[in-house]
Amino acid sequence: MEDFELIFGSAIRLAVPLMFAALGEWIAERAGTLNISLEAMMLGAAFSSVMGAAATGSAEFGLLCGIVTGLLVAFVHATFSHRLSVNTYVVGLTLNVLVLGLTSYLTVKTDFYQIDRVAIPVLSDLPLVGDALFNARWTTYLLVALIPLAWWLVQRSRWGLEARAAGENPQSADVTGIHVNKRRRQALLICGLLAGLGGAHLALAEVGAFNTNMTAGQGYIVIAAVIFGGWTLRGTLLGCLLFGGADAMRLALPAMGYELNAQLLIASPYLLALAAMFFFAKSHRGPAALGAPFVRGIT
């Protein structure tokens, strides 16, 4: 029972930053943008959140800095991809390398800053799951509101209908008066906000400090989670839990006394991500125009 509680708690904590970013990536992909710069958004947000907390002594201000950084990266990506028609994959990869280099160069040692933990009375005392689900950093509880809000925004609002049209058939959407690239830019900005929140949560809620390349490819794992989930919100969140669980097993098994190949354990979350993309990318249909640039008058 103790082993299960340890692994379950670790899986939830490791899945939370993935879920924040996955909500944004799901919205962006439904609008037709495969956001490769997700890694830059999360890593940049993790760095700026810790630097902001160190400058002011406030973890909450650091959280705000992380969100703004995610938005800034999204703005740059959206401007190049959807205003200047630069290849979105090239822009995303360039931003990933740029942010990795900048954060590695600018990293300095800071004090330990961490967002407060909030325990929900009674529920936090539940056996096995209480501590993991109801005794968490307060940012974790934001998911309770953000998940239904993201679903409503995409599936029930007029904006979501137009964004989904931009992802499925941008030419037809343009004929009906929808500004396709504007909707894609807006979806990308929402993705930047949520990915920034995810990176800041990783740094300030889970670690309390910034380490070079601390996201370690989590942005790419989030993209795999969206594909694994068949571009549905429920499946995407399930994918995040699965990848969080794989990472938790990597950390927990050696502590529990199991002797396994260390390199294989480190690679296991990424191997799982590759397997998910291999098996689910073709069995589920994504938005028809996903990743395809839109230029008015060109079909």
C-alpha positions as CSV (number, residue, x, y, z in Angstrom):
1,M,0.0,0.0,0.0
2,E,2.8,2.4,0.8
3,D,4.5,1.7,-2.5
4,F,1.2,2.3,-4.4
5,E,0.7,5.6,-2.5
6,L,4.3,6.7,-3.3
7,I,4.0,5.9,-7.0
8,F,0.5,7.3,-7.3
9,G,1.5,10.5,-5.6
10,S,4.5,10.9,-7.8
11,A,2.5,10.2,-11.0
12,I,0.0,12.9,-10.1
13,R,2.7,15.5,-9.3
14,L,4.6,14.7,-12.5
15,A,1.5,14.8,-14.7
16,V,0.2,18.2,-13.5
17,P,2.6,20.4,-15.5
18,L,2.0,18.2,-18.5
19,M,-1.7,18.7,-18.1
20,F,-1.4,22.5,-18.0
21,A,0.6,22.4,-21.2
22,A,-1.5,19.8,-22.8
23,L,-4.7,21.8,-22.4
24,G,-3.0,24.6,-24.5
25,E,-1.6,22.2,-27.0
26,W,-4.9,20.6,-27.5
27,I,-6.5,23.9,-28.2
28,A,-3.7,24.9,-30.6
29,E,-3.9,21.7,-32.5
30,R,-7.6,21.8,-32.9
31,A,-7.1,25.2,-34.5
32,G,-4.6,23.7,-36.9
33,T,-1.2,24.6,-35.3
34,L,1.2,21.8,-34.3
35,N,3.0,23.8,-31.7
36,I,6.6,22.5,-31.7
37,S,7.7,25.5,-29.5
38,L,5.9,24.0,-26.5
39,E,9.3,23.0,-25.0
40,A,10.5,26.6,-25.3
41,M,7.4,27.9,-23.6
42,M,7.7,25.5,-20.7
43,L,11.5,25.9,-20.2
44,G,11.4,29.7,-20.6
45,A,8.6,29.9,-18.1
46,A,10.4,27.7,-15.6
47,F,13.5,29.9,-15.8
48,S,11.7,33.2,-15.6
49,S,9.4,32.1,-12.8
50,V,12.4,31.3,-10.6
51,M,14.2,34.5,-11.6
52,G,11.1,36.5,-10.9
53,A,10.7,34.8,-7.5
54,A,14.3,35.4,-6.7
55,A,14.1,39.1,-7.6
56,T,11.0,39.8,-5.5
57,G,11.0,37.1,-2.9
58,S,7.5,36.1,-4.1
59,A,6.7,32.7,-5.6
60,E,3.4,34.1,-6.8
61,F,5.1,36.9,-8.7
62,G,7.4,34.3,-10.2
63,L,4.4,32.3,-11.4
64,L,3.1,35.4,-13.2
65,C,6.5,35.9,-14.8
66,G,6.4,32.3,-16.1
67,I,2.9,32.9,-17.6
68,V,4.1,36.1,-19.3
69,T,7.1,34.3,-20.7
70,G,5.0,31.5,-22.2
71,L,2.8,34.2,-23.8
72,L,5.9,36.0,-25.2
73,V,7.2,32.8,-26.8
74,A,3.8,32.1,-28.3
75,F,3.6,35.7,-29.6
76,V,6.9,35.3,-31.4
77,H,5.9,31.9,-32.8
78,A,2.5,33.2,-33.9
79,T,3.9,36.3,-35.6
80,F,6.5,34.4,-37.6
81,S,4.1,31.5,-38.5
82,H,0.8,33.2,-39.0
83,R,1.7,36.7,-40.0
84,L,5.0,36.2,-41.9
85,S,4.2,32.7,-43.2
86,V,7.5,31.2,-42.0
87,N,7.5,27.4,-41.7
88,T,6.0,26.7,-38.3
89,Y,8.2,23.7,-37.6
90,V,11.3,25.7,-38.3
91,V,10.1,28.5,-36.0
92,G,9.3,26.1,-33.3
93,L,12.6,24.2,-33.4
94,T,14.5,27.5,-33.5
95,L,12.7,28.8,-30.5
96,N,13.4,25.6,-28.6
97,V,17.1,25.8,-29.3
98,L,17.2,29.5,-28.6
99,V,15.5,29.3,-25.2
100,L,17.6,26.3,-24.2
101,G,20.8,28.2,-25.0
102,L,19.6,31.4,-23.3
103,T,18.5,29.7,-20.1
104,S,21.6,27.6,-19.9
105,Y,23.8,30.7,-20.3
106,L,21.8,33.0,-17.9
107,T,21.2,30.4,-15.1
108,V,22.4,31.5,-11.7
109,K,22.1,29.9,-8.3
110,T,19.1,31.3,-6.4
111,D,17.4,30.6,-3.1
112,F,14.7,27.9,-2.8
113,Y,11.2,29.2,-3.7
114,Q,8.1,27.1,-3.6
115,I,4.4,27.8,-3.9
116,D,2.4,27.0,-0.8
117,R,0.7,23.6,-0.3
118,V,-3.0,23.6,0.5
119,A,-4.7,20.7,2.2
120,I,-8.5,20.2,1.8
121,P,-10.0,19.1,5.1
122,V,-11.3,15.6,5.4
123,L,-10.5,14.7,1.7
124,S,-6.7,15.0,2.3
125,D,-7.1,12.2,5.0
126,L,-8.5,9.7,2.5
127,P,-6.4,6.5,2.3
128,L,-4.1,6.0,-0.7
129,V,-5.2,9.0,-2.8
130,G,-6.0,11.7,-0.3
131,D,-2.5,13.1,0.1
132,A,-1.8,13.1,-3.7
133,L,-5.0,14.7,-4.8
134,F,-6.1,16.9,-1.9
135,N,-2.8,18.0,-0.3
136,A,-1.1,19.7,-3.2
137,R,0.4,23.0,-4.2
138,W,-2.5,25.5,-4.8
139,T,-1.8,25.8,-8.5
140,T,-2.7,22.1,-8.9
141,Y,-6.3,23.0,-8.1
142,L,-6.5,25.4,-11.0
143,L,-7.0,22.3,-13.2
144,V,-10.4,21.8,-11.7
145,A,-11.5,25.0,-13.4
146,L,-9.3,25.0,-16.5
147,I,-10.2,21.6,-17.8
148,P,-14.0,22.3,-18.1
149,L,-13.2,25.8,-19.3
150,A,-11.0,24.5,-22.1
151,W,-13.6,22.0,-23.1
152,W,-16.3,24.6,-23.2
153,L,-14.2,27.1,-25.1
154,V,-13.4,24.6,-27.9
155,Q,-16.6,22.5,-28.1
156,R,-19.4,25.0,-27.1
157,S,-18.3,28.6,-27.8
158,R,-18.5,30.4,-31.1
159,W,-14.8,31.0,-30.9
160,G,-14.2,27.3,-30.6
161,L,-16.4,26.5,-33.6
162,E,-14.4,29.0,-35.7
163,A,-11.0,27.6,-34.4
164,R,-12.0,24.1,-35.2
165,A,-13.1,25.1,-38.6
166,A,-9.7,26.7,-39.1
167,G,-8.1,23.4,-38.2
168,E,-10.4,21.2,-40.3
169,N,-10.9,23.2,-43.5
170,P,-9.3,26.7,-43.5
171,Q,-10.3,27.5,-47.1
172,S,-14.0,26.9,-46.4
173,A,-13.7,28.7,-43.1
174,D,-12.2,31.7,-44.9
175,V,-15.1,31.8,-47.4
176,T,-17.6,32.1,-44.5
177,G,-15.7,35.1,-43.1
178,I,-13.6,33.5,-40.4
179,H,-10.1,35.0,-40.1
180,V,-8.2,31.7,-40.1
181,N,-4.7,32.9,-39.1
182,K,-6.2,35.2,-36.5
183,R,-7.9,32.2,-34.8
184,R,-4.7,30.2,-35.0
185,R,-2.7,33.0,-33.4
186,Q,-5.2,33.3,-30.6
187,A,-5.2,29.6,-30.0
188,L,-1.4,29.7,-29.9
189,L,-1.5,32.5,-27.4
190,I,-3.8,30.5,-25.2
191,C,-1.4,27.6,-25.5
192,G,1.5,29.9,-24.5
193,L,-0.4,31.0,-21.4
194,L,-1.2,27.5,-20.3
195,A,2.3,26.1,-21.2
196,G,3.8,29.0,-19.2
197,L,1.7,28.0,-16.2
198,G,2.9,24.4,-16.6
199,G,6.5,25.4,-16.8
200,A,6.2,27.8,-13.8
201,H,4.3,25.0,-11.8
202,L,7.2,22.6,-12.6
203,A,9.8,25.0,-11.3
204,L,8.0,26.6,-8.3
205,A,5.6,23.8,-7.2
206,E,7.5,20.6,-7.8
207,V,11.2,21.6,-7.7
208,G,11.5,25.0,-6.1
209,A,14.5,26.0,-8.3
210,F,15.7,26.1,-11.9
211,N,18.0,23.5,-13.3
212,T,19.5,23.6,-16.8
213,N,17.1,21.9,-19.3
214,M,14.8,21.0,-16.5
215,T,11.9,20.3,-18.8
216,A,14.0,17.6,-20.6
217,G,11.7,17.1,-23.5
218,Q,8.4,17.4,-21.7
219,G,7.0,19.7,-24.4
220,Y,7.5,16.9,-26.9
221,I,5.9,14.4,-24.5
222,V,2.8,16.7,-24.3
223,I,2.5,16.7,-28.1
224,A,2.6,12.9,-27.9
225,A,-0.1,12.9,-25.2
226,V,-2.4,14.9,-27.5
227,I,-1.8,12.4,-30.3
228,F,-2.2,9.5,-27.9
229,G,-5.6,11.0,-26.8
230,G,-6.9,11.1,-30.4
231,W,-7.1,14.9,-30.2
232,T,-9.8,14.6,-27.5
233,L,-9.5,16.4,-24.2
234,R,-10.3,13.3,-22.1
235,G,-7.7,11.2,-24.0
236,T,-5.1,13.9,-23.9
237,L,-5.4,14.1,-20.1
238,L,-5.3,10.3,-19.8
239,G,-2.1,10.4,-21.9
240,C,-0.5,12.9,-19.5
241,L,-1.4,10.6,-16.6
242,L,0.2,7.7,-18.4
243,F,3.4,9.5,-19.1
244,G,3.5,10.9,-15.6
245,G,3.1,7.4,-14.3
246,A,6.0,6.2,-16.4
247,D,8.2,8.9,-15.1
248,A,7.1,8.2,-11.6
249,M,8.0,4.5,-12.0
250,R,11.4,5.6,-13.2
251,L,12.0,7.5,-10.0
252,A,10.2,5.2,-7.6
253,L,11.5,1.8,-8.6
254,P,15.1,2.3,-7.6
255,A,14.0,3.9,-4.3
256,M,11.9,0.8,-3.6
257,G,14.9,-1.5,-4.0
258,Y,14.4,-2.8,-7.5
259,E,17.6,-3.0,-9.5
260,L,16.8,-2.2,-13.2
261,N,18.9,-0.8,-16.0
262,A,19.3,2.9,-15.2
263,Q,19.5,4.0,-18.8
264,L,16.4,2.1,-19.7
265,L,14.5,3.7,-16.8
266,I,15.6,7.2,-17.9
267,A,14.5,6.5,-21.5
268,S,11.2,4.8,-20.6
269,P,8.9,7.9,-20.7
270,Y,10.3,8.9,-24.1
271,L,10.1,5.3,-25.4
272,L,6.4,5.3,-24.3
273,A,5.9,8.6,-26.1
274,L,7.3,7.2,-29.3
275,A,5.2,4.0,-29.0
276,A,2.1,6.1,-28.4
277,M,2.7,8.2,-31.5
278,F,3.5,5.1,-33.6
279,F,0.3,3.2,-32.6
280,F,-2.2,6.1,-32.3
281,A,-1.1,8.7,-34.9
282,K,-2.7,6.7,-37.7
283,S,-5.6,5.0,-35.8
284,H,-7.0,8.4,-34.8
285,R,-7.7,11.3,-37.2
286,G,-6.4,14.6,-36.2
287,P,-7.6,18.0,-37.6
288,A,-7.4,17.7,-41.4
289,A,-5.3,20.9,-41.8
290,L,-3.1,20.3,-38.8
291,G,0.3,21.9,-39.5
292,A,-0.7,23.1,-42.9
293,P,-0.1,26.8,-43.5
294,F,-3.0,28.9,-44.7
295,V,-2.6,31.5,-47.4
296,R,-5.7,33.1,-48.7
297,G,-6.5,32.1,-52.2
298,I,-4.2,29.1,-52.2
299,T,-5.7,25.6,-51.9
